[in-house]
């Protein structure tokens, strides 16, 4: 209990707030993790779309006489 009070007194208003990744960049660790999560999901969607277009062009297109 004493250590918690000392930490709270030392940090003042910053007590309980998340730390920033870099002091000059206003992004918290949670925001950075969310960014990585969404960009990873977007990359997989892009890979899936690319595969779908590839299958269409290589297999379905010639069978329909497009090329």
PDB file of N, CA, C, O and CB in Angstrom:
ATOM      1  N   UNK A   1       0.822  -1.181   0.000  1.00  0.00           N
ATOM      2  CA  UNK A   1       0.000   0.000   0.000  1.00  0.00           C
ATOM      3  C   UNK A   1       0.876   1.259   0.000  1.00  0.00           C
ATOM      4  O   UNK A   1       0.516   2.249  -0.636  1.00  0.00           O
ATOM      5  CB  UNK A   1      -0.941  -0.010   1.206  1.00  0.00           C
ATOM      6  N   UNK A   2       1.972   1.243   0.670  1.00  0.00           N
ATOM      7  CA  UNK A   2       2.840   2.408   0.735  1.00  0.00           C
ATOM      8  C   UNK A   2       3.488   2.724  -0.598  1.00  0.00           C
ATOM      9  O   UNK A   2       3.610   3.891  -0.971  1.00  0.00           O
ATOM     10  CB  UNK A   2       3.899   2.201   1.774  1.00  0.00           C
ATOM     11  N   UNK A   3       3.907   1.684  -1.325  1.00  0.00           N
ATOM     12  CA  UNK A   3       4.556   1.894  -2.621  1.00  0.00           C
ATOM     13  C   UNK A   3       3.590   2.545  -3.605  1.00  0.00           C
ATOM     14  O   UNK A   3       3.984   3.417  -4.379  1.00  0.00           O
ATOM     15  CB  UNK A   3       5.076   0.561  -3.190  1.00  0.00           C
ATOM     16  N   UNK A   4       2.350   2.131  -3.578  1.00  0.00           N
ATOM     17  CA  UNK A   4       1.339   2.700  -4.472  1.00  0.00           C
ATOM     18  C   UNK A   4       1.149   4.187  -4.196  1.00  0.00           C
ATOM     19  O   UNK A   4       1.041   4.984  -5.128  1.00  0.00           O
ATOM     20  CB  UNK A   4       0.002   1.958  -4.316  1.00  0.00           C
ATOM     21  N   UNK A   5       1.108   4.553  -2.952  1.00  0.00           N
ATOM     22  CA  UNK A   5       0.938   5.967  -2.592  1.00  0.00           C
ATOM     23  C   UNK A   5       2.157   6.786  -3.014  1.00  0.00           C
ATOM     24  O   UNK A   5       2.015   7.912  -3.492  1.00  0.00           O
ATOM     25  CB  UNK A   5       0.701   6.113  -1.074  1.00  0.00           C
ATOM     26  N   UNK A   6       3.354   6.223  -2.838  1.00  0.00           N
ATOM     27  CA  UNK A   6       4.564   6.926  -3.258  1.00  0.00           C
ATOM     28  C   UNK A   6       4.580   7.123  -4.772  1.00  0.00           C
ATOM     29  O   UNK A   6       4.938   8.195  -5.259  1.00  0.00           O
ATOM     30  CB  UNK A   6       5.815   6.154  -2.810  1.00  0.00           C
ATOM     31  N   UNK A   7       4.190   6.080  -5.517  1.00  0.00           N
ATOM     32  CA  UNK A   7       4.159   6.176  -6.980  1.00  0.00           C
ATOM     33  C   UNK A   7       3.146   7.229  -7.420  1.00  0.00           C
ATOM     34  O   UNK A   7       3.409   8.008  -8.336  1.00  0.00           O
ATOM     35  CB  UNK A   7       3.815   4.806  -7.610  1.00  0.00           C
ATOM     36  N   UNK A   8       1.994   7.246  -6.768  1.00  0.00           N
ATOM     37  CA  UNK A   8       0.959   8.215  -7.109  1.00  0.00           C
ATOM     38  C   UNK A   8       1.446   9.633  -6.807  1.00  0.00           C
ATOM     39  O   UNK A   8       1.191  10.557  -7.580  1.00  0.00           O
ATOM     40  CB  UNK A   8      -0.346   7.914  -6.337  1.00  0.00           C
ATOM     41  N   UNK A   9       2.128   9.801  -5.710  1.00  0.00           N
ATOM     42  CA  UNK A   9       2.638  11.123  -5.352  1.00  0.00           C
ATOM     43  C   UNK A   9       3.737  11.565  -6.319  1.00  0.00           C
ATOM     44  O   UNK A   9       3.825  12.744  -6.663  1.00  0.00           O
ATOM     45  CB  UNK A   9       3.172  11.117  -3.910  1.00  0.00           C
ATOM     46  N   UNK A  10       4.570  10.627  -6.756  1.00  0.00           N
ATOM     47  CA  UNK A  10       5.667  10.965  -7.656  1.00  0.00           C
ATOM     48  C   UNK A  10       5.161  11.306  -9.060  1.00  0.00           C
ATOM     49  O   UNK A  10       5.673  12.224  -9.701  1.00  0.00           O
ATOM     50  CB  UNK A  10       6.661   9.809  -7.725  1.00  0.00           C
ATOM     51  N   UNK A  11       4.163  10.573  -9.533  1.00  0.00           N
ATOM     52  CA  UNK A  11       3.671  10.800 -10.886  1.00  0.00           C
ATOM     53  C   UNK A  11       2.670  11.941 -10.980  1.00  0.00           C
ATOM     54  O   UNK A  11       2.533  12.561 -12.034  1.00  0.00           O
ATOM     55  CB  UNK A  11       3.046   9.549 -11.411  1.00  0.00           C
ATOM     56  N   UNK A  12       1.980  12.220  -9.905  1.00  0.00           N
ATOM     57  CA  UNK A  12       1.022  13.328  -9.903  1.00  0.00           C
ATOM     58  C   UNK A  12      -0.149  13.065 -10.840  1.00  0.00           C
ATOM     59  O   UNK A  12      -0.839  12.054 -10.706  1.00  0.00           O
ATOM     60  CB  UNK A  12       1.716  14.624 -10.300  1.00  0.00           C
ATOM     61  N   UNK A  13      -0.375  13.965 -11.783  1.00  0.00           N
ATOM     62  CA  UNK A  13      -1.515  13.847 -12.704  1.00  0.00           C
ATOM     63  C   UNK A  13      -1.340  12.732 -13.723  1.00  0.00           C
ATOM     64  O   UNK A  13      -2.325  12.277 -14.305  1.00  0.00           O
ATOM     65  CB  UNK A  13      -1.729  15.154 -13.429  1.00  0.00           C
ATOM     66  N   UNK A  14      -0.126  12.286 -13.950  1.00  0.00           N
ATOM     67  CA  UNK A  14       0.126  11.234 -14.930  1.00  0.00           C
ATOM     68  C   UNK A  14      -0.154   9.836 -14.371  1.00  0.00           C
ATOM     69  O   UNK A  14      -0.062   8.849 -15.102  1.00  0.00           O
ATOM     70  CB  UNK A  14       1.562  11.313 -15.413  1.00  0.00           C
ATOM     71  N   UNK A  15      -0.488   9.747 -13.113  1.00  0.00           N
ATOM     72  CA  UNK A  15      -0.744   8.451 -12.484  1.00  0.00           C
ATOM     73  C   UNK A  15      -1.970   7.792 -13.122  1.00  0.00           C
ATOM     74  O   UNK A  15      -3.035   8.405 -13.201  1.00  0.00           O
ATOM     75  CB  UNK A  15      -0.951   8.616 -10.954  1.00  0.00           C
ATOM     76  N   UNK A  16      -1.822   6.549 -13.573  1.00  0.00           N
ATOM     77  CA  UNK A  16      -2.923   5.799 -14.159  1.00  0.00           C
ATOM     78  C   UNK A  16      -3.092   6.016 -15.649  1.00  0.00           C
ATOM     79  O   UNK A  16      -3.920   5.353 -16.274  1.00  0.00           O
ATOM     80  CB  UNK A  16      -4.183   6.153 -13.473  1.00  0.00           C
ATOM     81  N   UNK A  17      -2.336   6.922 -16.229  1.00  0.00           N
ATOM     82  CA  UNK A  17      -2.432   7.159 -17.667  1.00  0.00           C
ATOM     83  C   UNK A  17      -1.428   6.276 -18.402  1.00  0.00           C
ATOM     84  O   UNK A  17      -0.387   5.900 -17.862  1.00  0.00           O
ATOM     85  CB  UNK A  17      -2.187   8.654 -17.998  1.00  0.00           C
ATOM     86  N   UNK A  18      -1.773   5.956 -19.649  1.00  0.00           N
ATOM     87  CA  UNK A  18      -0.871   5.124 -20.446  1.00  0.00           C
ATOM     88  C   UNK A  18       0.356   5.912 -20.864  1.00  0.00           C
ATOM     89  O   UNK A  18       0.306   7.128 -21.049  1.00  0.00           O
ATOM     90  CB  UNK A  18      -1.591   4.575 -21.681  1.00  0.00           C
ATOM     91  N   UNK A  19       1.461   5.190 -21.010  1.00  0.00           N
ATOM     92  CA  UNK A  19       2.678   5.819 -21.491  1.00  0.00           C
ATOM     93  C   UNK A  19       2.624   5.917 -23.010  1.00  0.00           C
ATOM     94  O   UNK A  19       1.998   5.100 -23.687  1.00  0.00           O
ATOM     95  CB  UNK A  19       3.928   5.031 -21.032  1.00  0.00           C
ATOM     96  N   UNK A  20       3.298   6.940 -23.522  1.00  0.00           N
ATOM     97  CA  UNK A  20       3.409   7.091 -24.964  1.00  0.00           C
ATOM     98  C   UNK A  20       4.583   6.263 -25.456  1.00  0.00           C
ATOM     99  O   UNK A  20       5.517   5.979 -24.705  1.00  0.00           O
ATOM    100  CB  UNK A  20       3.577   8.580 -25.359  1.00  0.00           C
ATOM    101  N   UNK A  21       4.526   5.874 -26.735  1.00  0.00           N
ATOM    102  CA  UNK A  21       5.607   5.081 -27.304  1.00  0.00           C
ATOM    103  C   UNK A  21       6.894   5.904 -27.344  1.00  0.00           C
ATOM    104  O   UNK A  21       7.944   5.456 -26.885  1.00  0.00           O
ATOM    105  CB  UNK A  21       5.234   4.586 -28.718  1.00  0.00           C
ATOM    106  N   UNK A  22       6.798   7.090 -27.889  1.00  0.00           N
ATOM    107  CA  UNK A  22       7.924   8.019 -27.924  1.00  0.00           C
ATOM    108  C   UNK A  22       7.469   9.335 -27.296  1.00  0.00           C
ATOM    109  O   UNK A  22       6.307   9.714 -27.450  1.00  0.00           O
ATOM    110  CB  UNK A  22       8.443   8.236 -29.393  1.00  0.00           C
ATOM    111  N   UNK A  23       8.342  10.028 -26.605  1.00  0.00           N
ATOM    112  CA  UNK A  23       7.921  11.261 -25.929  1.00  0.00           C
ATOM    113  C   UNK A  23       7.380  12.322 -26.893  1.00  0.00           C
ATOM    114  O   UNK A  23       6.487  13.083 -26.521  1.00  0.00           O
ATOM    115  CB  UNK A  23       9.086  11.837 -25.154  1.00  0.00           C
ATOM    116  N   UNK A  24       7.894  12.386 -28.106  1.00  0.00           N
ATOM    117  CA  UNK A  24       7.482  13.412 -29.055  1.00  0.00           C
ATOM    118  C   UNK A  24       6.355  12.946 -29.974  1.00  0.00           C
ATOM    119  O   UNK A  24       5.904  13.718 -30.820  1.00  0.00           O
ATOM    120  CB  UNK A  24       8.666  13.843 -29.882  1.00  0.00           C
ATOM    121  N   UNK A  25       5.884  11.696 -29.831  1.00  0.00           N
ATOM    122  CA  UNK A  25       4.823  11.149 -30.667  1.00  0.00           C
ATOM    123  C   UNK A  25       3.608  10.858 -29.790  1.00  0.00           C
ATOM    124  O   UNK A  25       3.684  10.009 -28.901  1.00  0.00           O
ATOM    125  CB  UNK A  25       5.299   9.863 -31.410  1.00  0.00           C
ATOM    126  N   UNK A  26       2.493  11.543 -30.023  1.00  0.00           N
ATOM    127  CA  UNK A  26       1.339  11.384 -29.133  1.00  0.00           C
ATOM    128  C   UNK A  26       0.509  10.138 -29.424  1.00  0.00           C
ATOM    129  O   UNK A  26      -0.696  10.238 -29.653  1.00  0.00           O
ATOM    130  CB  UNK A  26       0.460  12.594 -29.231  1.00  0.00           C
ATOM    131  N   UNK A  27       1.136   8.974 -29.416  1.00  0.00           N
ATOM    132  CA  UNK A  27       0.446   7.704 -29.655  1.00  0.00           C
ATOM    133  C   UNK A  27       0.749   6.774 -28.481  1.00  0.00           C
ATOM    134  O   UNK A  27       1.906   6.570 -28.112  1.00  0.00           O
ATOM    135  CB  UNK A  27       0.889   7.056 -31.024  1.00  0.00           C
ATOM    136  N   UNK A  28      -0.307   6.222 -27.907  1.00  0.00           N
ATOM    137  CA  UNK A  28      -0.123   5.309 -26.786  1.00  0.00           C
ATOM    138  C   UNK A  28       0.101   3.892 -27.297  1.00  0.00           C
ATOM    139  O   UNK A  28      -0.093   3.606 -28.478  1.00  0.00           O
ATOM    140  CB  UNK A  28      -1.337   5.356 -25.840  1.00  0.00           C
ATOM    141  N   UNK A  29       0.503   3.028 -26.408  1.00  0.00           N
ATOM    142  CA  UNK A  29       0.771   1.642 -26.776  1.00  0.00           C
ATOM    143  C   UNK A  29      -0.505   0.945 -27.258  1.00  0.00           C
ATOM    144  O   UNK A  29      -0.450   0.154 -28.200  1.00  0.00           O
ATOM    145  CB  UNK A  29       1.373   0.883 -25.584  1.00  0.00           C
ATOM    146  N   UNK A  30      -1.636   1.222 -26.639  1.00  0.00           N
ATOM    147  CA  UNK A  30      -2.902   0.623 -27.042  1.00  0.00           C
ATOM    148  C   UNK A  30      -3.293   1.074 -28.449  1.00  0.00           C
ATOM    149  O   UNK A  30      -3.779   0.270 -29.246  1.00  0.00           O
ATOM    150  CB  UNK A  30      -4.007   0.984 -26.042  1.00  0.00           C
ATOM    151  N   UNK A  31      -3.086   2.344 -28.755  1.00  0.00           N
ATOM    152  CA  UNK A  31      -3.392   2.841 -30.094  1.00  0.00           C
ATOM    153  C   UNK A  31      -2.490   2.198 -31.136  1.00  0.00           C
ATOM    154  O   UNK A  31      -2.944   1.889 -32.238  1.00  0.00           O
ATOM    155  CB  UNK A  31      -3.250   4.362 -30.145  1.00  0.00           C
ATOM    156  N   UNK A  32      -1.226   1.993 -30.808  1.00  0.00           N
ATOM    157  CA  UNK A  32      -0.303   1.351 -31.741  1.00  0.00           C
ATOM    158  C   UNK A  32      -0.705  -0.099 -31.992  1.00  0.00           C
ATOM    159  O   UNK A  32      -0.633  -0.578 -33.123  1.00  0.00           O
ATOM    160  CB  UNK A  32       1.133   1.417 -31.204  1.00  0.00           C
ATOM    161  N   UNK A  33      -1.128  -0.798 -30.941  1.00  0.00           N
ATOM    162  CA  UNK A  33      -1.575  -2.184 -31.115  1.00  0.00           C
ATOM    163  C   UNK A  33      -2.832  -2.256 -31.974  1.00  0.00           C
ATOM    164  O   UNK A  33      -2.969  -3.165 -32.793  1.00  0.00           O
ATOM    165  CB  UNK A  33      -1.836  -2.836 -29.752  1.00  0.00           C
ATOM    166  N   UNK A  34      -3.746  -1.313 -31.798  1.00  0.00           N
ATOM    167  CA  UNK A  34      -4.967  -1.283 -32.617  1.00  0.00           C
ATOM    168  C   UNK A  34      -4.619  -1.001 -34.079  1.00  0.00           C
ATOM    169  O   UNK A  34      -5.224  -1.579 -34.982  1.00  0.00           O
ATOM    170  CB  UNK A  34      -5.958  -0.213 -32.085  1.00  0.00           C
ATOM    171  N   UNK A  35      -3.657  -0.126 -34.313  1.00  0.00           N
ATOM    172  CA  UNK A  35      -3.229   0.180 -35.680  1.00  0.00           C
ATOM    173  C   UNK A  35      -2.652  -1.059 -36.354  1.00  0.00           C
ATOM    174  O   UNK A  35      -2.965  -1.340 -37.511  1.00  0.00           O
ATOM    175  CB  UNK A  35      -2.191   1.315 -35.680  1.00  0.00           C
ATOM    176  N   UNK A  36      -1.819  -1.792 -35.642  1.00  0.00           N
ATOM    177  CA  UNK A  36      -1.233  -3.014 -36.198  1.00  0.00           C
ATOM    178  C   UNK A  36      -2.325  -4.041 -36.486  1.00  0.00           C
ATOM    179  O   UNK A  36      -2.288  -4.720 -37.512  1.00  0.00           O
ATOM    180  CB  UNK A  36      -0.182  -3.605 -35.230  1.00  0.00           C
ATOM    181  N   UNK A  37      -3.283  -4.153 -35.590  1.00  0.00           N
ATOM    182  CA  UNK A  37      -4.390  -5.103 -35.779  1.00  0.00           C
ATOM    183  C   UNK A  37      -5.174  -4.778 -37.047  1.00  0.00           C
ATOM    184  O   UNK A  37      -5.442  -5.667 -37.855  1.00  0.00           O
ATOM    185  CB  UNK A  37      -5.333  -5.088 -34.556  1.00  0.00           C
ATOM    186  N   UNK A  38      -5.544  -3.508 -37.226  1.00  0.00           N
ATOM    187  CA  UNK A  38      -6.345  -3.130 -38.387  1.00  0.00           C
ATOM    188  C   UNK A  38      -5.559  -3.216 -39.686  1.00  0.00           C
ATOM    189  O   UNK A  38      -6.111  -3.627 -40.707  1.00  0.00           O
ATOM    190  CB  UNK A  38      -6.881  -1.729 -38.211  1.00  0.00           C
ATOM    191  N   UNK A  39      -4.295  -2.843 -39.675  1.00  0.00           N
ATOM    192  CA  UNK A  39      -3.515  -2.921 -40.910  1.00  0.00           C
ATOM    193  C   UNK A  39      -3.243  -4.364 -41.297  1.00  0.00           C
ATOM    194  O   UNK A  39      -3.193  -4.683 -42.485  1.00  0.00           O
ATOM    195  CB  UNK A  39      -2.199  -2.165 -40.759  1.00  0.00           C
ATOM    196  N   UNK A  40      -3.065  -5.247 -40.314  1.00  0.00           N
ATOM    197  CA  UNK A  40      -2.887  -6.668 -40.611  1.00  0.00           C
ATOM    198  C   UNK A  40      -4.160  -7.241 -41.238  1.00  0.00           C
ATOM    199  O   UNK A  40      -4.101  -7.989 -42.214  1.00  0.00           O
ATOM    200  CB  UNK A  40      -2.519  -7.451 -39.328  1.00  0.00           C
ATOM    201  N   UNK A  41      -5.296  -6.883 -40.671  1.00  0.00           N
ATOM    202  CA  UNK A  41      -6.573  -7.345 -41.222  1.00  0.00           C
ATOM    203  C   UNK A  41      -6.754  -6.817 -42.647  1.00  0.00           C
ATOM    204  O   UNK A  41      -7.201  -7.552 -43.528  1.00  0.00           O
ATOM    205  CB  UNK A  41      -7.754  -6.890 -40.322  1.00  0.00           C
ATOM    206  N   UNK A  42      -6.413  -5.558 -42.875  1.00  0.00           N
ATOM    207  CA  UNK A  42      -6.518  -4.970 -44.214  1.00  0.00           C
ATOM    208  C   UNK A  42      -5.598  -5.652 -45.208  1.00  0.00           C
ATOM    209  O   UNK A  42      -5.963  -5.841 -46.369  1.00  0.00           O
ATOM    210  CB  UNK A  42      -6.203  -3.489 -44.163  1.00  0.00           C
ATOM    211  N   UNK A  43      -4.416  -6.019 -44.764  1.00  0.00           N
ATOM    212  CA  UNK A  43      -3.486  -6.721 -45.647  1.00  0.00           C
ATOM    213  C   UNK A  43      -4.046  -8.074 -46.062  1.00  0.00           C
ATOM    214  O   UNK A  43      -3.930  -8.456 -47.226  1.00  0.00           O
ATOM    215  CB  UNK A  43      -2.128  -6.901 -44.963  1.00  0.00           C
ATOM    216  N   UNK A  44      -4.647  -8.801 -45.135  1.00  0.00           N
ATOM    217  CA  UNK A  44      -5.236 -10.101 -45.473  1.00  0.00           C
ATOM    218  C   UNK A  44      -6.421  -9.947 -46.414  1.00  0.00           C
ATOM    219  O   UNK A  44      -6.612 -10.779 -47.301  1.00  0.00           O
ATOM    220  CB  UNK A  44      -5.674 -10.833 -44.206  1.00  0.00           C
ATOM    221  N   UNK A  45      -7.211  -8.909 -46.240  1.00  0.00           N
ATOM    222  CA  UNK A  45      -8.318  -8.649 -47.171  1.00  0.00           C
ATOM    223  C   UNK A  45      -7.759  -8.365 -48.563  1.00  0.00           C
ATOM    224  O   UNK A  45      -8.293  -8.853 -49.559  1.00  0.00           O
ATOM    225  CB  UNK A  45      -9.193  -7.454 -46.678  1.00  0.00           C
ATOM    226  N   UNK A  46      -6.697  -7.584 -48.634  1.00  0.00           N
ATOM    227  CA  UNK A  46      -6.058  -7.293 -49.920  1.00  0.00           C
ATOM    228  C   UNK A  46      -5.498  -8.536 -50.585  1.00  0.00           C
ATOM    229  O   UNK A  46      -5.616  -8.699 -51.800  1.00  0.00           O
ATOM    230  CB  UNK A  46      -4.953  -6.283 -49.734  1.00  0.00           C
ATOM    231  N   UNK A  47      -4.890  -9.413 -49.799  1.00  0.00           N
ATOM    232  CA  UNK A  47      -4.356 -10.661 -50.343  1.00  0.00           C
ATOM    233  C   UNK A  47      -5.492 -11.530 -50.887  1.00  0.00           C
ATOM    234  O   UNK A  47      -5.368 -12.131 -51.955  1.00  0.00           O
ATOM    235  CB  UNK A  47      -3.559 -11.428 -49.262  1.00  0.00           C
ATOM    236  N   UNK A  48      -6.591 -11.591 -50.147  1.00  0.00           N
ATOM    237  CA  UNK A  48      -7.749 -12.359 -50.607  1.00  0.00           C
ATOM    238  C   UNK A  48      -8.327 -11.795 -51.888  1.00  0.00           C
ATOM    239  O   UNK A  48      -8.678 -12.550 -52.795  1.00  0.00           O
ATOM    240  CB  UNK A  48      -8.818 -12.393 -49.536  1.00  0.00           C
ATOM    241  N   UNK A  49      -8.434 -10.465 -51.977  1.00  0.00           N
ATOM    242  CA  UNK A  49      -8.949  -9.825 -53.193  1.00  0.00           C
ATOM    243  C   UNK A  49      -8.021 -10.078 -54.374  1.00  0.00           C
ATOM    244  O   UNK A  49      -8.484 -10.337 -55.484  1.00  0.00           O
ATOM    245  CB  UNK A  49      -9.124  -8.313 -52.975  1.00  0.00           C
ATOM    246  N   UNK A  50      -6.724 -10.006 -54.143  1.00  0.00           N
ATOM    247  CA  UNK A  50      -5.757 -10.285 -55.202  1.00  0.00           C
ATOM    248  C   UNK A  50      -5.885 -11.716 -55.696  1.00  0.00           C
ATOM    249  O   UNK A  50      -5.839 -11.963 -56.901  1.00  0.00           O
ATOM    250  CB  UNK A  50      -4.336 -10.028 -54.709  1.00  0.00           C
ATOM    251  N   UNK A  51      -6.043 -12.657 -54.782  1.00  0.00           N
ATOM    252  CA  UNK A  51      -6.208 -14.060 -55.173  1.00  0.00           C
ATOM    253  C   UNK A  51      -7.495 -14.250 -55.975  1.00  0.00           C
ATOM    254  O   UNK A  51      -7.506 -14.999 -56.952  1.00  0.00           O
ATOM    255  CB  UNK A  51      -6.218 -14.970 -53.928  1.00  0.00           C
ATOM    256  N   UNK A  52      -8.568 -13.587 -55.580  1.00  0.00           N
ATOM    257  CA  UNK A  52      -9.835 -13.687 -56.297  1.00  0.00           C
ATOM    258  C   UNK A  52      -9.716 -13.130 -57.717  1.00  0.00           C
ATOM    259  O   UNK A  52     -10.209 -13.736 -58.668  1.00  0.00           O
ATOM    260  CB  UNK A  52     -10.935 -12.947 -55.533  1.00  0.00           C
ATOM    261  N   UNK A  53      -9.070 -11.991 -57.854  1.00  0.00           N
ATOM    262  CA  UNK A  53      -8.855 -11.413 -59.185  1.00  0.00           C
ATOM    263  C   UNK A  53      -7.967 -12.330 -60.016  1.00  0.00           C
ATOM    264  O   UNK A  53      -8.226 -12.522 -61.204  1.00  0.00           O
ATOM    265  CB  UNK A  53      -8.222 -10.005 -59.076  1.00  0.00           C
ATOM    266  N   UNK A  54      -6.942 -12.891 -59.427  1.00  0.00           N
ATOM    267  CA  UNK A  54      -6.037 -13.788 -60.143  1.00  0.00           C
ATOM    268  C   UNK A  54      -6.789 -15.014 -60.661  1.00  0.00           C
ATOM    269  O   UNK A  54      -6.629 -15.394 -61.821  1.00  0.00           O
ATOM    270  CB  UNK A  54      -4.875 -14.221 -59.231  1.00  0.00           C
ATOM    271  N   UNK A  55      -7.602 -15.630 -59.814  1.00  0.00           N
ATOM    272  CA  UNK A  55      -8.383 -16.801 -60.230  1.00  0.00           C
ATOM    273  C   UNK A  55      -9.331 -16.422 -61.357  1.00  0.00           C
ATOM    274  O   UNK A  55      -9.503 -17.184 -62.308  1.00  0.00           O
ATOM    275  CB  UNK A  55      -9.173 -17.388 -59.039  1.00  0.00           C
ATOM    276  N   UNK A  56      -9.944 -15.255 -61.254  1.00  0.00           N
ATOM    277  CA  UNK A  56     -10.870 -14.809 -62.302  1.00  0.00           C
ATOM    278  C   UNK A  56     -10.147 -14.621 -63.630  1.00  0.00           C
ATOM    279  O   UNK A  56     -10.620 -15.086 -64.667  1.00  0.00           O
ATOM    280  CB  UNK A  56     -11.556 -13.501 -61.890  1.00  0.00           C
ATOM    281  N   UNK A  57      -9.020 -13.950 -63.603  1.00  0.00           N
ATOM    282  CA  UNK A  57      -8.294 -13.670 -64.841  1.00  0.00           C
ATOM    283  C   UNK A  57      -7.692 -14.937 -65.434  1.00  0.00           C
ATOM    284  O   UNK A  57      -7.756 -15.130 -66.648  1.00  0.00           O
ATOM    285  CB  UNK A  57      -7.196 -12.644 -64.589  1.00  0.00           C
ATOM    286  N   UNK A  58      -7.113 -15.802 -64.615  1.00  0.00           N
ATOM    287  CA  UNK A  58      -6.407 -16.973 -65.121  1.00  0.00           C
ATOM    288  C   UNK A  58      -7.361 -18.092 -65.532  1.00  0.00           C
ATOM    289  O   UNK A  58      -7.143 -18.712 -66.573  1.00  0.00           O
ATOM    290  CB  UNK A  58      -5.440 -17.483 -64.075  1.00  0.00           C
ATOM    291  N   UNK A  59      -8.396 -18.371 -64.769  1.00  0.00           N
ATOM    292  CA  UNK A  59      -9.242 -19.528 -65.024  1.00  0.00           C
ATOM    293  C   UNK A  59     -10.616 -19.184 -65.600  1.00  0.00           C
ATOM    294  O   UNK A  59     -11.034 -19.779 -66.593  1.00  0.00           O
ATOM    295  CB  UNK A  59      -9.419 -20.293 -63.760  1.00  0.00           C
ATOM    296  N   UNK A  60     -11.309 -18.249 -65.001  1.00  0.00           N
ATOM    297  CA  UNK A  60     -12.684 -17.972 -65.414  1.00  0.00           C
ATOM    298  C   UNK A  60     -12.721 -17.136 -66.699  1.00  0.00           C
ATOM    299  O   UNK A  60     -13.549 -17.381 -67.576  1.00  0.00           O
ATOM    300  CB  UNK A  60     -13.440 -17.247 -64.290  1.00  0.00           C
ATOM    301  N   UNK A  61     -11.838 -16.166 -66.806  1.00  0.00           N
ATOM    302  CA  UNK A  61     -11.805 -15.301 -67.992  1.00  0.00           C
ATOM    303  C   UNK A  61     -11.646 -16.067 -69.297  1.00  0.00           C
ATOM    304  O   UNK A  61     -12.460 -15.883 -70.202  1.00  0.00           O
ATOM    305  CB  UNK A  61     -10.684 -14.311 -67.865  1.00  0.00           C
ATOM    306  N   UNK A  62     -10.642 -16.912 -69.432  1.00  0.00           N
ATOM    307  CA  UNK A  62     -10.480 -17.659 -70.690  1.00  0.00           C
ATOM    308  C   UNK A  62     -11.649 -18.613 -70.992  1.00  0.00           C
ATOM    309  O   UNK A  62     -11.986 -18.834 -72.156  1.00  0.00           O
ATOM    310  CB  UNK A  62      -9.189 -18.453 -70.642  1.00  0.00           C
ATOM    311  N   UNK A  63     -12.259 -19.170 -69.952  1.00  0.00           N
ATOM    312  CA  UNK A  63     -13.362 -20.085 -70.213  1.00  0.00           C
ATOM    313  C   UNK A  63     -14.598 -19.340 -70.705  1.00  0.00           C
ATOM    314  O   UNK A  63     -15.458 -19.934 -71.355  1.00  0.00           O
ATOM    315  CB  UNK A  63     -13.696 -20.880 -68.958  1.00  0.00           C
ATOM    316  N   UNK A  64     -14.697 -18.048 -70.402  1.00  0.00           N
ATOM    317  CA  UNK A  64     -15.812 -17.254 -70.893  1.00  0.00           C
ATOM    318  C   UNK A  64     -15.485 -16.531 -72.191  1.00  0.00           C
ATOM    319  O   UNK A  64     -16.331 -15.828 -72.743  1.00  0.00           O
ATOM    320  CB  UNK A  64     -16.228 -16.257 -69.850  1.00  0.00           C
ATOM    321  N   UNK A  65     -14.266 -16.702 -72.678  1.00  0.00           N
ATOM    322  CA  UNK A  65     -13.848 -16.078 -73.925  1.00  0.00           C
ATOM    323  C   UNK A  65     -13.453 -14.629 -73.786  1.00  0.00           C
ATOM    324  O   UNK A  65     -13.496 -13.885 -74.767  1.00  0.00           O
ATOM    325  CB  UNK A  65     -14.926 -16.186 -74.917  1.00  0.00           C
ATOM    326  N   UNK A  66     -13.064 -14.199 -72.577  1.00  0.00           N
ATOM    327  CA  UNK A  66     -12.667 -12.804 -72.380  1.00  0.00           C
ATOM    328  C   UNK A  66     -11.289 -12.522 -72.961  1.00  0.00           C
ATOM    329  O   UNK A  66     -11.020 -11.394 -73.374  1.00  0.00           O
ATOM    330  CB  UNK A  66     -12.680 -12.457 -70.899  1.00  0.00           C
ATOM    331  N   UNK A  67     -10.426 -13.502 -73.004  1.00  0.00           N
ATOM    332  CA  UNK A  67      -9.061 -13.258 -73.489  1.00  0.00           C
ATOM    333  C   UNK A  67      -8.768 -14.083 -74.680  1.00  0.00           C
ATOM    334  O   UNK A  67      -7.667 -14.011 -75.226  1.00  0.00           O
ATOM    335  CB  UNK A  67      -8.041 -13.539 -72.422  1.00  0.00           C
TER     336      UNK A  67
END
